[in-house]
Amino acid sequence: MQRLAHLQPDWPAPTNVRAASTLRDGGVSVEPYDTCNLAAHVGDDPQAVRENRRRLRGALRLPSEPCWLEQVHGVSVFEANSASSSPPRADAAVARAPGSVCAVLTADCLPVLFASRDGDRVAAAHAGWRGLAAGVLDNTVGALGLPGRQLIAWLGPAISQNAFEVGDEVRVAFLARDSGNAAAFRANARGRWQCDLYELARRNLAQLGVRDVHGGGYCTYADNERFFSYRRDGQCGRMATLIWLE
């Protein structure tokens, strides 16, 4: 098996559910994409991206090429078992049968994985602040077609509250959804706000009935050794967070 750095979600998923979140090491890309950039849209050498994706398939023993999405910070959900000749324009994917791999790419935004308790379906969502405020998790849970209590979720590597400074417009967008979201914002000395994506996601999931939530606690911005961070570096690679059924 090829070496490729990745995290294994620590959650009580059914035994037929497989998941992983890649780190920045283990690929062939050069600066500023060093080394395991898996995104084709950030300016990296296409050959390097293809090799990185080949290594990903081998290291994780994926049953197929991941369903790479054209992510737009929106709320659309793609059925990964459906055929598509080009990357679907969506920010989440759902799979209901073995063989299809759901994947989202991030470098500060929050990747969220879902699995049904019976191991019948899985999903991956890209939850940056725009998508989270607009309802990408709501739509993903809706696409899974199960009550929240029948789902478990895992929060992957994202930027932490200490590193994520935002303006009033971000706080206003979340308070418009739920005034209780104020708990996820801390005023700073510059008259702006430190935003906690993990807390916002947990609150959103709880409202959807998903209370069995794991993961969180990472900081892509602070941990340069393991993670890409767009806010820290500007031009950089992307990690992949993936889930599939065996």
C-alpha positions in Angstrom: 0.0 0.0 0.0 1.3 3.5 -0.9 2.0 5.9 1.9 -0.3 8.9 1.9 -0.8 11.0 5.0 -4.4 11.0 6.2 -6.7 11.1 9.3 -9.1 8.3 10.1 -12.3 9.7 11.6 -12.8 8.6 15.2 -16.5 7.9 15.3 -18.8 4.9 15.8 -19.6 4.3 12.1 -20.9 1.0 10.9 -18.2 -1.5 9.8 -19.1 -1.1 6.1 -18.5 2.7 6.2 -15.0 3.8 5.2 -13.8 7.4 5.6 -10.6 9.4 5.5 -9.4 13.0 5.5 -6.1 13.6 3.7 -3.2 15.8 5.0 -0.8 17.9 3.0 2.0 15.3 2.9 2.5 12.2 0.6 2.1 13.7 -2.9 4.3 15.1 -5.7 3.2 18.7 -6.0 5.8 21.4 -5.5 5.5 24.8 -3.7 3.0 26.3 -2.9 1.0 23.1 -3.4 3.4 20.8 -1.6 2.9 18.0 -1.6 -0.5 16.3 -1.7 -2.7 18.8 -3.4 -5.9 17.0 -4.7 -7.6 20.0 -6.4 -7.5 20.6 -10.1 -8.7 24.2 -9.9 -5.9 26.0 -7.9 -3.2 26.3 -10.5 -1.2 23.2 -9.7 0.5 21.1 -12.5 -2.3 18.9 -13.8 0.1 15.9 -14.0 0.9 16.3 -10.3 -2.7 16.4 -9.4 -3.4 13.3 -11.4 -0.5 11.5 -9.7 -1.7 12.6 -6.3 -5.2 11.3 -7.0 -3.7 8.1 -8.2 -1.8 7.7 -5.0 -5.0 8.5 -3.1 -6.9 5.7 -4.8 -4.1 3.3 -4.1 -3.4 4.2 -0.5 -7.1 4.2 0.6 -8.0 1.3 -1.8 -10.9 3.2 -3.2 -13.5 1.3 -5.1 -13.7 4.0 -7.8 -12.5 7.5 -8.6 -14.0 9.9 -6.1 -16.9 12.0 -7.2 -15.0 15.3 -7.4 -17.4 18.3 -7.2 -17.2 21.8 -8.6 -17.7 23.5 -5.3 -19.2 26.9 -5.3 -20.0 27.6 -1.6 -23.6 26.7 -2.3 -26.2 24.2 -1.0 -26.7 21.8 -3.9 -26.3 18.1 -3.2 -25.3 15.5 -5.9 -26.2 11.9 -5.9 -22.8 10.2 -6.2 -24.3 7.0 -7.7 -25.5 9.0 -10.7 -23.4 9.2 -13.8 -21.7 12.6 -14.7 -19.3 13.4 -17.5 -18.0 16.5 -15.8 -17.6 17.6 -12.1 -21.1 18.3 -10.8 -21.7 21.8 -9.6 -22.5 21.1 -5.9 -21.1 21.3 -2.4 -22.2 18.0 -1.0 -22.6 14.4 -2.3 -24.7 11.4 -1.1 -24.1 7.7 -1.8 -26.6 5.0 -1.3 -24.7 2.0 -2.6 -21.2 0.6 -2.5 -18.8 1.7 -5.2 -19.3 5.5 -5.2 -16.9 7.7 -3.2 -18.2 11.1 -1.9 -15.5 13.7 -1.6 -15.1 17.4 -0.7 -12.0 19.6 -1.0 -11.1 22.1 1.7 -8.3 24.3 3.0 -10.0 26.1 5.9 -13.7 25.4 5.2 -15.3 22.7 7.3 -15.8 19.2 5.8 -18.7 17.3 7.3 -19.2 13.5 6.9 -22.5 11.7 7.5 -23.3 8.0 7.9 -26.6 6.3 8.6 -26.6 4.1 11.7 -27.6 1.1 9.6 -24.7 1.7 7.1 -27.1 2.2 4.3 -26.1 5.6 3.1 -23.3 8.2 3.5 -22.6 11.8 2.6 -19.9 14.5 2.5 -20.6 18.2 2.7 -18.4 21.3 2.1 -19.4 23.8 4.8 -17.6 27.1 4.5 -19.3 30.0 6.2 -21.4 30.9 3.1 -22.7 27.4 2.6 -23.2 26.8 6.3 -25.3 30.0 6.6 -27.2 29.2 3.4 -28.2 25.7 4.6 -25.8 23.1 3.0 -26.1 20.8 6.0 -29.8 21.1 6.0 -29.9 20.1 2.3 -27.5 17.2 2.9 -29.5 15.8 5.7 -32.6 16.3 3.6 -31.0 14.4 0.7 -30.1 11.5 3.0 -33.8 11.1 3.7 -33.6 10.0 7.3 -34.4 11.6 10.6 -31.4 13.2 12.2 -31.4 10.7 15.1 -30.6 7.9 12.6 -27.4 9.7 11.4 -24.0 10.2 12.9 -21.6 13.0 11.8 -17.9 13.8 11.8 -16.4 17.3 11.6 -13.1 17.3 9.8 -10.2 19.8 9.8 -11.1 23.4 9.5 -10.0 26.9 10.6 -10.4 27.4 14.3 -12.2 30.3 16.0 -8.9 31.8 17.2 -7.8 32.2 13.5 -11.0 33.0 11.8 -11.7 36.7 11.9 -14.8 37.9 10.1 -16.9 41.0 9.7 -20.4 42.0 10.8 -21.9 40.5 7.6 -21.0 37.0 8.6 -22.4 37.3 12.1 -25.6 38.9 10.7 -26.1 36.0 8.2 -25.9 33.4 11.0 -28.1 35.4 13.5 -30.7 35.6 10.8 -30.9 31.8 10.9 -30.8 31.5 14.7 -30.2 34.2 17.3 -28.5 31.5 19.4 -25.7 31.5 16.9 -24.3 34.5 18.7 -22.6 32.1 21.0 -20.3 31.2 18.1 -18.9 34.7 17.7 -16.4 36.5 20.0 -15.6 40.2 19.6 -12.0 41.0 19.1 -9.9 44.2 19.7 -10.2 45.2 16.0 -14.0 45.6 16.2 -14.5 42.4 14.2 -15.5 38.9 15.2 -13.8 35.5 15.8 -16.1 32.9 14.2 -16.4 29.3 15.4 -17.3 27.2 12.4 -17.4 24.0 14.5 -19.9 25.5 17.0 -22.1 26.8 14.2 -22.1 23.3 12.6 -22.9 21.6 15.8 -25.8 23.9 16.5 -27.1 23.5 13.0 -26.8 19.7 13.2 -28.6 19.6 16.6 -31.5 21.6 15.1 -31.7 18.9 12.4 -31.8 16.2 15.0 -28.2 15.0 14.4 -26.8 15.0 18.0 -24.3 12.2 17.6 -21.5 14.4 16.3 -17.7 13.7 16.5 -14.5 15.3 15.4 -13.7 19.0 15.4 -10.9 20.6 17.4 -8.4 21.0 14.5 -7.0 24.2 13.1 -5.9 24.3 9.5 -4.5 27.8 9.9 -2.3 27.0 13.0 -1.0 23.6 11.9 1.2 24.3 8.9 2.8 20.9 9.1 -0.4 18.9 8.4 -2.9 21.2 6.7 -3.3 23.6 3.8 -4.8 26.9 4.7 -6.1 29.4 2.2 -6.3 32.2 4.8 -2.7 31.6 5.9 -1.1 31.0 2.5 -3.4 32.4 -0.2 -2.2 30.2 -3.0 -2.1 26.6 -1.7 -3.4 23.0 -2.2 -6.5 21.4 -1.0 -7.1 18.3 1.2 -9.8 15.8 0.5 -12.3 14.4 3.0 -13.9 11.2 1.6 -16.5 8.6 2.6 -17.9 5.5 0.9 -19.7 2.2 1.5 -18.0 -1.2 1.1 
